[in-house]
Amino acid sequence: MKALLIIDMIKDFIHADGALYCGDTSRKIIPFIQGKIDEFQRSNDLVVFICDSHEEDDLEFKMFPKHSVAGTEGSEIIDELPVKEKDIIIKKKRYSAFYGTNLDVILKENDVSEVTVVGVCTSICVMDTIGDLRNRDYEVIVYKKGVADFDQKAHRFALQRMSNIYGAKVV
């Protein structure tokens, strides 16, 4: 089975008034991600929304502005992305979608062999998740049209690292 991971396409990152807006490039990837979600849902492959979700006093707020606090509107998936009943939503507290979550169990239980990753931020949560996917020997596809970052230099570096070091297929 294949899986699509949609990373942090939440209001605090994607809306211009969000607490940690990822910039205009993050808005431009929405139609591509909508198409990927539709493709995976139609083929009955696994669709997993990974959502940043922090406690009020999370130590991450020493590095970044307060964002994606659990239970707030900012931590919700943007309205433009269709979540179906069978889709899975995983709340995470750190950069990698594996840290402190059951993502590994979900992928194994569904006999996933290939994972496509889209979302934000390329140089932080996307890259760290892809590193962990590759460390678990998953085949990984990253679409340049499906990822964005508030830092374009870091975005380019992350794409290169995911391809050259992690061995992800960056297309």
Secondary structure, DSSP 8 states (H G I E B T S, - for coil): -EEEEEE--BHHHHSTTSTT---HHHHHTHHHHHHHHHHHHHTT-EEEEEEE-B-TT-GGGGTS-S--BTTSGGGSB-TTS---TTSEEEEESSSSTTTTSSHHHHHHHTT--EEEEEEE-IIIIIHHHHHHHHHTT-EEEEEEEEEE-S-HHHHHHHHHHHHHTS--EE-
